[in-house]
Amino acid sequence: MRDTKGFKCWMALLITIGFLACVYILIYTEIQAGSREAVLILTGALAGMVKDVFGFYFGSSESSHRKTEILQGGDNGMATQQ
């Protein structure tokens, strides 16, 4: 199985930065009337993605993912008893 942990981290960072950039644009810049709706839709989509990122990294999904990796590796961190 290919290791995608680095890719996931970069995607999470990119999504978070994109969301913060959209919020900054909405607050501090003047947007044309036709473009404002597109920026609002993009901000809403990125807000949902940020929610998923935080849910994964700070929820139970990350620890569950680590447990699955340990079990797939065959080493569960416990010594075998004979």
C-alpha positions in Angstrom: 0.0 0.0 0.0 1.3 3.4 -1.0 2.0 5.9 1.8 -0.2 8.9 1.3 0.3 10.6 4.7 2.4 13.4 3.3 -0.2 14.0 0.5 -3.0 14.2 3.0 -1.1 16.7 5.1 -0.4 18.9 2.2 -4.0 18.8 1.0 -5.3 19.7 4.5 -2.9 22.6 4.6 -3.9 23.8 1.1 -7.6 23.6 1.9 -7.2 25.5 5.1 -5.1 28.2 3.5 -7.6 28.5 0.6 -10.5 28.9 3.1 -8.6 31.6 5.0 -7.7 33.4 1.8 -11.4 33.4 0.7 -12.4 34.8 4.1 -9.7 37.5 3.8 -10.9 38.4 0.3 -14.5 38.7 1.5 -13.6 40.9 4.4 -10.9 43.1 3.1 -11.4 43.5 -0.6 -14.1 45.0 -2.8 -15.4 42.2 -5.1 -17.4 42.9 -8.3 -21.1 42.0 -8.1 -20.8 39.1 -10.5 -17.8 37.6 -8.8 -19.1 37.9 -5.3 -21.4 34.9 -5.6 -18.7 32.7 -6.9 -16.4 33.6 -4.0 -19.2 32.9 -1.6 -19.8 29.5 -3.1 -16.1 28.7 -3.0 -15.9 29.8 0.6 -18.8 27.6 1.6 -17.3 24.6 -0.2 -13.9 25.2 1.5 -15.6 25.6 4.9 -17.1 22.1 4.5 -13.7 20.7 3.6 -12.1 22.5 6.5 -14.7 20.9 8.8 -13.8 17.5 7.4 -10.0 18.1 7.8 -10.5 19.1 11.5 -12.8 16.2 12.0 -10.1 13.8 10.7 -7.1 15.3 12.5 -8.7 16.1 15.8 -11.5 13.6 15.9 -11.4 9.8 16.2 -10.5 9.2 12.6 -6.8 9.8 12.9 -6.4 7.5 15.9 -8.6 4.9 14.2 -6.4 5.2 11.1 -3.2 4.7 13.2 -4.8 1.6 14.9 -5.6 0.2 11.4 -2.0 0.7 10.3 -0.7 -1.1 13.3 -3.0 -4.0 12.9 -2.2 -4.3 9.2 1.5 -4.3 10.0 1.0 -7.3 12.3 2.7 -5.5 15.2 0.1 -4.4 17.6 2.6 -3.3 20.2 1.9 -6.1 22.6 4.3 -8.9 23.4 3.1 -12.4 22.6 2.7 -14.7 25.5 3.7 -18.4 25.3 
